[in-house]
Amino acid sequence: MNKTTLGLGTVARSVLIVGLLFVVAIPGFCQGTKERAITVTGKNPVIDGSLTAGEYVFFEDNGTWAIAATVTDKTVFLGFSGTTSGWVSIGYGSVNMNNAIFCIGYIKNLKTDFDVQKGAGHSHSKLVSHNITMHAMSEKNGKTVLEIAISRTDLLAQKEFILPVLVAYGKNDDFYSFHAFREIYTFSINE
């Protein structure tokens, strides 16, 4: 079966596919990209601003940060926790910031500030229309957690696809300060 790469349009998808081929052709070019496989499940994680082992199909925690992912027939669930009292972000749709859709948020004075943005070069701006159906955040003991649910529309509706995911965190409570940490994953989704 042919796998489709999630993108934001024909041109973006073509650029992403060429970019992924380039990464495969030149080892070390995108050093640090982690490739993982996920099988579609019928079990939804609880979107409550906490990540626990066993809640998601994929869960990786190194003590400083954690990432989680589950895919059902209708929804992609992603979670990220970073050792910060600043912002955390989950981006998807591209292996770099350009053309990725970012869910970014922080908690300040017990108030959650959350936004969905689209990457453009090394910058990003508010995205009015998106397929994020829910999110939850928490900040406790020096860690900030963000969980999101993405409706499986368009290419996400394919039975098999590759989902690039970027996770990052920063030290400030804002949407624009530079990241202190980032990691790139590519999830191969199979039904």
SULLINRA-V447630 format. One record per pair of residues at least 6 apart in sequence whose ideal C-beta (glycine too) atoms are under 6 Angstrom apart, sorted by the first residue. I is the first residue (numbers start at 1). J is the second residue. Records with the same first field share a line. If there is no record, write none. Layout:
# SULLINRA-V447630
I = J / J
This chain:
# SULLINRA-V447630
1 = 160
3 = 160 / 161 / 162
4 = 155 / 158 / 161
5 = 13 / 16 / 17 / 162
6 = 93 / 155 / 161 / 163
7 = 13 / 16
8 = 93 / 99
12 = 99
23 = 29 / 30
33 = 184
34 = 185
35 = 186
36 = 58 / 187
37 = 188
38 = 57 / 58 / 69 / 71 / 187 / 189
39 = 190
40 = 71 / 191
41 = 57
44 = 72
45 = 55 / 56 / 70 / 77
47 = 134 / 136 / 147 / 149
48 = 136
49 = 136 / 137 / 138 / 145
51 = 66 / 68 / 79 / 81 / 145
53 = 59
56 = 68 / 70
57 = 70
58 = 69
59 = 68
60 = 67
64 = 83
65 = 82
66 = 81
67 = 80 / 167
68 = 79
69 = 78 / 187
70 = 77
71 = 189
74 = 152
75 = 149
76 = 150
77 = 149
78 = 90 / 148
79 = 147
80 = 88 / 90 / 146 / 167
81 = 143 / 145
82 = 88 / 144 / 169
83 = 142 / 143
84 = 144 / 169
86 = 106 / 170 / 171 / 172 / 173
87 = 104 / 106 / 170
88 = 144 / 146 / 169
89 = 102 / 104 / 168
90 = 103 / 146 / 148 / 167
91 = 100 / 102 / 166
92 = 101 / 165
93 = 100 / 101
94 = 100 / 164
95 = 164 / 184
97 = 119
98 = 119 / 121
99 = 119
100 = 119 / 166
101 = 118
102 = 117 / 124
103 = 116 / 148
104 = 115 / 175
105 = 114 / 137 / 146
106 = 113 / 173
107 = 139
108 = 173
112 = 137
114 = 135
115 = 175
116 = 127 / 130 / 132
117 = 124 / 125 / 126 / 127
118 = 127
131 = 150 / 151 / 153
132 = 148 / 150
133 = 149 / 151
134 = 149
135 = 148
136 = 147
137 = 146
138 = 145
155 = 161
159 = 191
160 = 190
161 = 189
162 = 186 / 188
163 = 187 / 189
164 = 186
165 = 185
166 = 184
167 = 183
168 = 179 / 182
169 = 181
170 = 177 / 179 / 180
171 = 180
